[in-house]
Structures are given as structure tokens and as C-alpha cells.
Amino acid sequence: MLLWLIVGCEIGFWIILFLGLFIRYALKFPKTSKAVLLCVPLLDLILLVATAIDLHHGATAEFAHGLAAVYLGFTVVYGGPLIKWLDQYAAYKFQSGEKIEAEQKYGWSHTLDEWKQWLKGVAAGAIAAALLFLAISYVNQPEKTKLLYDWFQYIFWVLLIWLVCWPVWYSLFPKKATS
């Protein structure tokens, strides 16, 4: 059930986002659009409350409970910049706004960008780990939350692989401009 709520929140995120942008640029109601876009964090709150209630009512933690924490961590860190980028893109497409030029980065500029993205991932992982820790403490029954402990390792390994395959790799072998 919780897994479907996570899927629903992800679908809801995109629906609310596109609805907000449609209201802003097609219908020309910027204030209404802002109100709609402010509903995006409500999805995160719904997911957080549903997860807490499920665990509080005695559910044994499952994969979905840990996934909810990770989803929330990454949404907090990456959701705002994604919304801002899509808003700028929609402004360009529908209001002749400033075109977003994807800056081609090479060398140390590209490497620095890889490190910044990885550090954002670390922040998202830290938020997810904090939520996992709070859930484990809230339930306070190790036999019911032992699956949540596994998520600390998942977060660690994903961040480690990300670190080695991108920031460290490009630190050792900087991206070269194509001719």
C-alpha cells in the first residue's frame, strides 16, 4: 500500500507541477499558479504522515518505508531546483523568455559541477538517514524496524558508487572538449 502511495506522490508531483505551469503560462494566472505550486510540498507531508501512521499502528517496516524516506530526502534537495528549471523553460517556450542555454562544461569546471551534484546527493542521503533514524526511534521496536537499518547501507553504497564513478573519475580524468 505504501509503495503505491509513493508512486502516487511522484505522479502527483508531476501533475501539480505541470498544472501550476499551465495555469501560469497558458491561463495567465501567476498568483493562482504560485498557490498550486506550493501544494507540491504537501505531497511530501502526506507521504511522511502516512509512513509515520503506518509504523505507529504496528506495521513492520518494509522496503517501502525506507524508500519513502529516501524519496523525501531527494525531493527536498532536488525538487526546488527542478521546479525552477521547468518554470524558466516554460517561460522561454510560452512567453518568449530568456532561452536556457545548457552550458557545456569541460575540465575542472565540469569536475566541480560533478562534486556539487554529489554533495547535493549527500545532503539528500543525510535527510533520508535522519528520517530513517527518526522512524526507528519513533517505533522503538528493533524487531519491527530492522529492515530500515538496511537503508543506511543502501544510501552509503549508492553515494560511494556515485562518488567514484563521477566526481573522483572526473577529478582524475577531466572531461575534454569535443572538437
WOFEN-V627789 format. One record per backbone hydrogen bond with DSSP energy under -1.0 kcal/mol. NH is the residue of the N-H (numbers start at 0). CO is the residue of the C=O. E is the energy in kcal/mol with one decimal. If there is no record, write none. Layout:
# WOFEN-V627789
nh;co;e
NH;CO;E
NH;CO;E
This chain:
# WOFEN-V627789
nh;co;e
4;0;-1.5
5;1;-2.1
6;2;-2.2
7;3;-2.7
8;4;-2.6
9;5;-2.2
10;6;-2.6
11;7;-3.0
12;8;-2.4
13;9;-1.7
14;10;-2.3
15;11;-3.0
16;12;-2.3
17;13;-2.7
18;14;-2.6
19;15;-2.8
20;16;-2.2
21;17;-2.5
22;18;-2.7
23;19;-1.9
24;20;-2.8
25;21;-2.1
26;21;-1.8
28;22;-2.4
32;28;-2.4
33;29;-2.2
34;30;-1.9
35;31;-2.3
36;32;-2.9
37;33;-1.7
38;35;-1.7
39;36;-1.4
42;39;-1.2
44;40;-2.1
45;41;-2.7
46;42;-2.3
47;43;-2.6
48;44;-2.7
49;45;-2.7
50;46;-2.3
51;47;-2.3
52;48;-2.9
53;49;-2.4
54;50;-2.3
55;51;-2.7
56;52;-2.2
57;54;-1.5
58;53;-1.8
60;143;-3.3
65;61;-1.3
66;62;-2.4
67;63;-2.3
68;64;-1.3
69;65;-2.1
70;66;-3.1
71;67;-2.4
72;68;-2.3
73;69;-2.5
74;70;-2.3
75;71;-2.4
76;72;-1.7
77;73;-2.9
78;74;-2.0
81;77;-1.7
82;78;-2.4
83;79;-2.5
84;80;-2.4
85;81;-2.5
86;82;-2.3
87;83;-2.3
88;84;-2.3
89;85;-2.7
90;86;-2.4
91;87;-2.1
92;88;-2.5
93;89;-2.9
94;90;-2.0
96;90;-1.8
106;174;-3.4
108;105;-1.2
110;106;-2.1
111;107;-2.8
112;108;-1.8
113;109;-2.2
114;110;-2.1
115;111;-2.3
116;112;-2.4
117;113;-2.2
118;114;-2.5
119;115;-1.9
120;116;-1.9
121;117;-2.2
122;118;-2.2
123;119;-2.6
124;120;-2.7
125;121;-2.6
126;122;-2.3
127;123;-2.4
128;124;-2.8
129;125;-2.5
130;126;-2.4
131;127;-2.5
132;128;-2.8
133;129;-2.6
134;130;-2.4
135;131;-2.7
136;132;-2.6
137;133;-2.8
138;134;-2.4
139;135;-2.4
143;140;-2.1
144;140;-1.1
147;144;-1.2
151;148;-1.1
153;149;-1.9
154;150;-2.7
155;151;-2.1
156;152;-3.0
157;153;-2.4
158;154;-2.4
159;155;-2.4
160;156;-2.7
161;157;-2.5
162;158;-2.5
163;159;-2.5
164;160;-2.8
165;161;-1.7
167;162;-2.8
169;165;-2.9
170;166;-1.3
171;167;-2.1
172;168;-3.0
